[in-house]
Amino acid sequence: MKLLFDQNLSWRLASVASRRFPDSAHVNSLGLSNTSDREIWDYAKERDFCICSKDTDFRQLSFLYGPPPKVIWLQVENRPTWEIAEILESQLDRIMAFKDSSEAMLVIQALSND
């Protein structure tokens, strides 16, 4: 599964995640940093990416249009990049099952206990 990391996530995630998710990218590296969510959606759909975002906009597009592309909605608050990478790694089985499912969206929660 190729992940397309949204603007609200660090560009470093693409390289960190590439071990488990080859050919993943960040919107910045693809020249999509100043484009609309709909343009990012269309880009992901055309190129078989799964959008990974903390933003509710892609969640809404998922409800509106359905897959493709699929959306991984991260409810991870403000965490460092390495921690978000660990969260994705810990959810690898769920993510791979999601890839083959008919579901449009996968919610990954890692909220603070504060």
Long-range contacts (C-beta under 8 A, 24 or more apart in sequence): 1-50, 1-95, 1-96, 1-99, 2-47, 2-48, 2-49, 2-50, 3-49, 3-50, 3-51, 3-52, 3-72, 4-30, 4-40, 4-43, 4-44, 4-49, 4-50, 4-51, 4-52, 4-69, 5-52, 5-53, 6-40, 6-51, 6-52, 6-53, 6-54, 6-55, 6-58, 7-33, 7-55, 8-53, 8-54, 8-55, 9-52, 9-53, 9-54, 9-74, 9-81, 9-84, 10-81, 10-84, 12-81, 13-52, 13-81, 13-84, 13-85, 13-88, 16-81, 16-82, 16-85, 17-85, 17-88, 20-88, 20-89, 20-92, 21-88, 25-49, 37-61, 41-65, 41-69, 44-68, 44-69, 45-69, 50-99, 52-88, 59-105, 62-104, 62-105, 63-104, 63-105, 66-104, 67-103, 67-104, 70-98, 70-99, 70-103, 70-104, 70-105, 70-106, 71-104, 71-105, 71-106, 72-98, 72-105, 72-106, 72-108, 73-105, 73-106, 73-107, 73-108, 74-108, 74-110, 75-107, 75-108, 75-109, 75-110, 75-111, 76-108, 76-109, 76-110, 76-111, 77-110, 77-111, 77-112, 79-110
